Amino acid sequence: MKLLSKTSLLIITASIFIFWIGNIVFFFVAKEMIGSHINTELMTQMTSVISQLENSDTDPARLSLSDEISIKEVDESLVMIPAFSDTVLYSPSQEKYIPHRALSFTHKFANSNQQIIIYKSLLSSDKLIERISLSSIILVISFIFMIFVLNRYIFSNVWSSFTTSLRKAEEYDIKNLDPLSLPDSEIDEFDNLNRVLLDMVERLQSDYQNLKDLTANTSHEIQTPLAIIKGKAELLMQSENMSEEEMNIVNSIITTTGRLSKLNQSLLLIAKIENHQFEERESIDLKKTLEGTLDNMDLLLNVGDFTVKTRFDNCLISINPALLDILVSNLLKNAVSHGTRGSELDVILRNSVMTVSNYGNPLPFPDDQLFRRFIKDSAKQGGSGIGLEIVRKICNYYNLKVDHTYLGGIHSFIVDFSNIIE
């Protein structure tokens, strides 16, 4: 949820709650005030009625004052202090019962004790309370709507510099050497945030460039002495005065140097992938890439006596060609290296999903460690244990789903290219 929507929702919710409580309190206060006013009117009317009755020679029970005044003679012993009550009376004119407020009391006149009940209709007061309540509800709704509109308008202007800074920060590419430009703001907190962002981006840019240079320089500096060692060792191999044991030692040096050189290149490749140095993309036919890679591995497949079965659909994807070659080669080489000699190797491309399957023994380590760096079968000689790590890095780089299954003695590596299909 956006910040503006969140604040608007909180303000509206709080306003509704406050006004709801306020309306309830207002309703009861208004009702109490109106009731108190009616009681006062009844008491005033009681004084007036008593005065009229005392000044009249007519029997009070026969005196006609009003339809809302009831007078009847009662026993002398009955004494009623003035008391208020609520009741309903039938109205012939409106043909319904109307709520009334009643004041009952007794008063002794010259020759009799009279019970007097004065009634006052509550219909007008109830309608008044209803109108007040309805007006309050309309006022609350209008007020909340006004708050919502003003809140969105004011907050949109107040937060405009923040949203602009956020958008520019999201669009900024650290590989771009141009500095990040953020707008000035009249709000101190946003200005402080912009300064922190600019300082952070500057440090990140410097660290990125330093890491990039370090990776390239380290790789170059390591490759040079490795090439010299390998060249010198190959010259020693040509010497006629070397014993068989010395030849084996030199051969081991050449092999180890070659593996170290490949490991260095693989680590450099991972660093480049993590630094997003493969931005270039091309439209590539995955089917042709698979066919070409298998042709290049023909000798290796023949040495292992593998039978290759392929089923390829046409699949056009947008990807860096170098990374695609590495991805496909590493998966196929892994299948050949760990597959059972003389067995079948299946390579399937269907519905933009590539599956490479080979027969082999179960993994000697947990399946979730398969794509980790330097995790490999210790029983297998050679290999750096980094090939599948490179596969995972490439898949993560393009948001491709990569998975491994082992069922019935068959290892299957599955890569879904649907995210980059054209």
Residue, then its C-alpha position, 0 to 999 in steps of 0.5 A: m500500500k502506498l504511503l499516501s493511501k495508508t495515511s489517508l486510510l488512517i486519517i479517515t478511520a480515525s475521523i470516522f471513529i471520533f465522529w461516531i463517538g461524538n455523534i453518540v455523545f451529541f445525541f444523548v446530550a441533545k436528548e437530555m437537553i430537550g428532555s430538560h426543556i420539556n420538563t421545565e415547560l411542564m413545570t411552568q404549565m403545572t403552575s399555570v394550571i394550579s393558578q387557573l383552578e384556584n381562581s375558578d369557581t367551577d369544579p376542577a374535574r369539570l373544568s375544560l382546559s386542554d386535551e392534554i390535561s387530565i383532571k380527576e378527583v381522588d381520595e383525600s389521603l392520596v398525595m402525589i408529588p410532581a413526577f415525570s413519566d413517558t407514555v403514549l397517547y392515541s391521536p385521532s387526527q393522526e390515527k396513531y399513538i404519539p409519544h408524550r411526556a407526562l407530569s403527574f401530581t395531586h393538589k388540594f382545592a377548597n372542597s376536593n383533592q384532584q389528581i392532575i396529569i399534564y401531557k406534552s407531545l414528544l413528536s416534534s422533539d423526536k423529529l428535531i433530534e432526527r434532523i439534528s442527527l441526520s445533519s450531523i451525519i451529512l456534516v461528518i461525511s462532507f468533512i471526511f470527504m474534504i479531509f480525504v481530498l485535502n490530504r491527498y492534495i497536500f500530501s501529494n505536494v509535500w511528498s512530490s520531492f520524495t517520490t521524484s528522488l525515489r523514482k530517480a534512485e530506482e532508475y539509476d544504474i550503478k554502471n553509469l558513471d554519471p552522478l545521481s541527480l536528486p531534486d532540492s526540497e524545502i523539507d529538511e528531512f527530505d534534503n537529509l535523505n537526499r544527501v545520504l542517498l548521494d553519499m551512499v551512491e558515491r561510495l557504492q560507485s567507487d566500490y563497484q569500480n574498485l571491485k571491477d578493476l581489482t577483479a580484472n587486474t587480479s585475473h590478469e596478474i594470476q594468468t600471466p605467471l600461470a602461463i609462464i609456469k605452464g610454458k616452462a613445464e612444457l619445455l621441461m617435458q621435452s628434455e631427454n634427460m628426465s626420469e619417468e618420475e620427474m616426467n610425472i611430476v612435471n605433468s602433474i604441474i602442467t595439469t594443476t596449472g591448467r586447472l588453476s587457470k580454468l578456476n581463475q577464469s571461472l571465478l572471474l566469470i562469476a564476478k562479471i556476472e554478479n557485476h552485471q557486465f553482460e548487458e548485451r542481448e541477442s535473439i538466439d535460437l536455443k535449438k541451434t545452440l544445443e545442436g552446435t554444442l553437442d557437435n563440439m562435444d562429439l569427441l568427448l561423447n565418443v570417448g565416454d561411449f554415450t548414446v545421445k538422444t535429442r528432442f528439440d522444439n524451436c525456441l527463440i530467446s533474448i540472452n547474451p550469447a557468451l552466457l548461453d554457451i557457458l550455461v549449455s556447455n556446463l550442463l552438458k559437460n556435467a552430464v558427461s563427467h558424472g554420467t555412467r559410461g556407455s549409458e544414454l544421455d537425453v537432451i530435450l527442449r520442449n515448450s521453452v524448457m531444457t532438460v539434460s538427463n544422464y544415468g548416475n549414482p545418487l548424490p553423496f551430499p544433500d541435493d540443496q548443496l548441488f549448485r553451491r561453489f566447490i561442492k563436488d563428488s570427491a570420488k570424481q577426479g578433475g573439475s573445479g566444482i564451480g560449473l553448476e555454480i556458474v549455471r545458477k548465477i547465469c539463471n539468477y541473472y536472467n530470473l530463470k528457474v533451474d532445478h535438479t531431480y533424481l529419479g530411477g537412477i537418472h539425474s535431470f537438470i531442468v532450466d525454464f527459459s520462459n522469462i526470456i522467450e521472444 
